[in-house]
């Protein structure tokens, strides 16, 4: 019984130690900005999306759709004419190196009346991977000043540019974006 509980505890500790935390968003907000005054949003001029580059056009469309959905969920309405906020975004890709030092694993188990243990040592490794970054800017259109910025970075995988992955990245990056509060009139 004790060996079984010890085995379960060691398995939980080892799995928790190997788990990578999800990417955490970062955000900055202008403390002087009055977000209760903002009701609408539009798009800042886009730079870098060529008219003939279909993959970039599709990525741009998916990012804009995800940002629009998030802004609407937070209570803002999209406006083409004279919006309160202009939204811009940028993406970047960087090659990174991951260094895994020597790993040591310890296992304890039991079966019947016997108890056993093992120790495993793994060699160090170095791996290259691609990291993607999404930065979203909210600009006060009247003052032409940035009032909020949010970003998220994480390892790129094959599904990173799928609409569901983009929506998740955008909602995570915009987690701290102020939601509109409605006041009784």
C-alpha angles and dihedrals in degrees: 000000000000091000090052093051091046091050092051092047092050091049091052092048093049094047092047091049092052096046116104115221115241116257112276121222122234124209141177127197131192103241091209093056115107103214092183087071093058116088106152139042137197136172129279115226111284121234126194103023105116118211093235099044101099097183092052091046090053092047090048091050092050094047092048091048091051093048091046091051091049094048091049091048088055091053104263124129123219114241130181093193119067101329121194092230130033114208124211132170139189133198129202137181125206133180111235135187122225117203118199112191125209110308126211122196125191124194133186125184145156140208123186107324095336126095124196141175141194141195124209127189121198125201122243118263140192122209134181120222139168120246121200125204129197119194121187122196128197113199125193099235095205095051096030088226130130111247101174139019129183131181142180130188131189147146113294117233133176091272096046094104096046114116093247092052091047091049090051092048092048094047090048093048090048096045091113096042107123114254117223114259117210117219124207113248 
